[in-house]
């Protein structure tokens, strides 16, 4: 079974082709340079860029895979959540492709795609996670702890009550005058910094609370900058970045480990753009080793928004529908910008 995946939920336009779990091609057109001047994603500009990019991205996926459109058995596309204009571009492209070729179409949940990315055969250099596992989805738009007991079997354990972790880091980066995305810049600068230099808050530290809150960290960084009286540079900037990042990572790691123990999971899966963060990977690897837990994190190319995870999940869904003789999604499939997985 060859599946074409299309992802356009935010500021990455991506297409990928998977054949029985093997990634044949994986193309991403990033919009970071477009949005950098504004310090964040501008929805209208994002959707316009998707319109410009989508055809060439699809052509690139077929060229890299070395197959023709006639050899595709089904199409999986991100239906939500995301920016409605961006979602529409990918959805309409997917519907047109599937309709012309009279092949199955299926809408995929973006967060579910992230969670199950490690199940793609070539997605990870480590063993596939076994159910149940604790999933930490952490990005610029999401920070969720989700118990995964099987494909389609999810339970919300915790979530952010305000800013997502990636969103908080991006905003701190903007305060510090760092280039967009701020979280990436903070990660790089923190390498030479002292994570204990500034005692930034860890919100909701109670042992039985699995929710997150990062708005207080932004306020604390702003207060510290006023106390310093000038924009930090050199070692001072590295120390501040390291301390802010440590506050986020410490909260994420502690609650994820505790949540895994709560559901008696033996594996933790980390997904989403912030899963590419160097310090988060290091901290979770250390904590999981100490607690005798397996850790599964997709390779860097599958951490950000991408169509390979959409095609991978679409493959599972389509196989189930074929076996159960159930109907596929109709060609009037609509975007779901606010779509909760659980």
N, C-alpha and C positions, 0 to 999 in steps of 0.2 A: 504494500500500500504506500503510495507516494502522496504526501500531503503538502500543500502550499499553505504557509502561515503568513498572515499580514498583521502588523502591529503599528498603530498610529495614535495611541491614546494621549500622548503629550507632545514632546519635542524630539522624538526619534521616529523616523520613518523607516520601517524595517520589513524585509521579506525573507523568508527562509523556506527551504524544501527539505523534508525529512522522508526517508524511505525505511520503513520498519525499524524506527528508532535511531537510524544513522543520519547525521546531519550532512546532507549533500551540498548545501549552500546556505550562507548566512550573511545578508547585506544590511548594513545600518547606515542611514544618512542622518548625522547628528546636526542639530540646530543650535548648538552652544554658541558659535560665533555670532549668530543672528540675534540671540537674546542677551549676550554678554553686556552690551552697552546699556541695557535697562536693568541689569542686576537680577533678572528673573524672567520666567517665561511669560510672554505676551500672547494670550490665547488667539487673537485674530491673526497675528503674524505666524503663529505656529500652524494654523489650519491652511493658510495661504501657501506656506512652504511645503506642506504635505502635498498639495495639489501639484506643485511644480515637480516634486521629487518622486511621486509614487510610480510613474511609468518607468522611469530609469532604474529605480530600485528593483522593480519586478523583472525588468530585462536583465539586470545584473545577477539576480538570483538564478534565472534559467541558464545564463551563460556559465556561471560558476558551477552549477550542477551538471551541465552538459546534457540536458534533456530539453524536450519541447513542451509547450503547454498542453499538447494533446496527451501527454504521458502522466498527467496529474489525475489522481483518483478522488480528491476531495479538497475543500478549502476551509481553513479555520481562520477566524478573524477576531480580533479584540472587539467585543461588544461594549465593554465598560469595565470598571469605571474610568473616567478620564474627562478631558475637555471635549465638549459636545461637537465642536467644529472639526477637531482633529479626528475624533472617532468616526464622524460621517464620511470623511475621505476614504479611510481604510475600508469601512463597511460597503460603500458604494462600489469600490474597486473589486472587492471580494464577490459581491453579488453579481456584478457584470461578468466577471470571469467564470463563476460557477454556472450562471444562467446560459451563457453562450455555449458552454461545453456540456450542459445538462449533467453536472456532477453534484454531489452533496455539498451543502454549505452548513457550517456550524459556528455559532457565536460563542466565544470563550471569555471567561472572567479573567481579567488581567492579573489580579492577586493570586488566583488559583494557578495560573500559569507560572508565576514566580515560585510558588510553594512546591510545585511538582517538577520544576526544571531539573533537579538531580536525577529524576527517573529516566531522562533521555539517555540512551546507551552511551553516547559519546560526550555527555555533558560534564562528566566529572572523572577525575583520575582516581577517585576512591570508590568504594563499594556503594551500591544504591542503598538509600535508607530503607529500613524495614518499618512497617507499621506496628504500633502507633509511634509517631514521632512528634516532637514539639517544633513548630515552625515559627521563626521570628521573621516577619516581613518588615523590612526597615528601609525607607527611602525618603525622598523629598515630600511625598504625599501620604505615606503610610507608616505607621508603627503599630504592629499588631502581633500578639502572641496567639497562635491558633493551634489547637490540638488536632492532628491529622491522624485519623484512625483507618483511613482508606480513601480511595479516590471518591470524592463526593461526600465524605463523612468528616465534617469539620465542627469544631466547637471553639467559640471565642473565649479565651482565657484572660486576655488583657488587651488594652488599646491605649493610645494616647488621648488625653482629655483636652489637649490644645494643639500645639505645634507638633508636627512629625519631627523625628530626630534629624533627618536630612535638612528639613526646612529651617530648623533652629540653627544648625551649623552654617547654612548659607547666609542666614541673617546676621549671625555673629561675624562671619567673614566680611559682610558688607559694612558692618560697624568699623571693622579694622582696615577698611580700604583695600581688601584683597579682591583679586579678579573672580568673576563668576565662572563656575560654581564655587562658592566659598568653602564648602565642605572639603572639596578636593585640595584647595590651597591650604586649609588648616591642617589636613592630614600630612601634607608634605613639610610644612613648617614645623610641625610638632616633633619631628624626628629628633631634632637637637635640643628640644625644650625639656623643662622640668615640670612633670605633671602634678607635682605637689606644691608648686610655687604659690598658686592661688587656690583658696579653699572655696570652690564654687559649689552651690547646693545640689543635692540629690533629692529630688522631690518624691513624695509618697514612699518613704523607705520602709514602711511597715512590712513585716515578714509575710503577712497573708494578703497583701495588696499587689496585684499584678498589672495595674494600670500605670501609665507613664504621664509625666508632665514636664515640659521643657521650657515653658514661657518664663519661669522664674530664673532660669539660667541666662536668658537674654538680658533680663533686668539686672542681674548680678554683674554681668560683663559690662553693661553700660555704666553701672555705678562705679566699677573699678576703673574704667577709662576716665571718668570724671575725677576720681581720686588721684590718678596718675597725673592728669593735667595736660597731657600731650599724647600724640599718637605713638605707641611703642614701636621700636625698631630693633633689629638685630636680635640679641639674646632675649631681651625683654619681650619682644613679639613672639619668639619661639616658645618662651615659658607660658605666656598667656594662651597661645593656641593649644599647647600640650595640656594645660590645666582645664580648658574648656572642653576639649575632646575627651579627656579622661572622665569628666563629669557625665557626659553622655554615654560613653562606653561602659562605665561602671554600673550605671542604672540598667542599661540593656542587658549586660552579662549576668548580673545578680538575679534579676527577675526571670530571665530565660532559664537559668539553671534550676531555680526553685520551681518554675512552672513545669519543667520536664519531670522533676521528682514527683510533683503533684499527680500527674497522669501516669506515672510509672513508665515513662518513655525511656528507651535506651539510646535514642539518637536525637540530636538537635539539627535542624535544617535552617540555614540562614539564607534569606533571599532579598532581592531588591537592591537598588543602587548603592546604599550605604554598606552592603555586605562586601563591597570592594575595599572598604576602609582598612588600611594596614593594621591599625591599633585594635580595631574590633576583632579582626581575624586572629590576631595574636592572643588577645585576652581570652576569647572563647576557646581557642585551642588549649591554652594553659588550664583554664577552669574545667573543661571537659576531661582532660587527661587526669586531673586530680580527682574528679568525681566519677571516673570510669564510665564516661559517656562518649558515644561516637559523635563526630561532628562532620556534617556534610555541607559544603559551600560550593556552589557552581563556580567554574572558572570565570575569570574576569569578564570575558566576552558575553557571558550569560547572566551577569549580575545586573547590568542596566536593562532598560526596557528593550526587548528584542523579540523577533518573530519566531525564533527557534523554539522558545518555550511555548509559544502559542500553537505552533504546528505539532509539538510533542504532545501537549494536552489534547489537541484536536484529534490526533491519531487514536488515543485511548477512547475518546468519546465516540468517534465514528465507528470504531470496531464494536463497541458495545451496542450501538444503534443497529448495526448490520446484523449482529447476532440475535438481537431481541426483536428484529423486524419493526422497530419503531420508526417514526417519521423523522426526517431531518428538519432543520430550520427552514422556514419559508423565505422567499426572496423579498418579503416586506419587513425583514428583520430591522429593528430600530435600535439606535444607540441608547445605552443606559449609563449616563454620566455619573449618577449616584447609585451605585449597585453594591450593596453589602454582601460579602461572601457568606457570612453567618450573622 
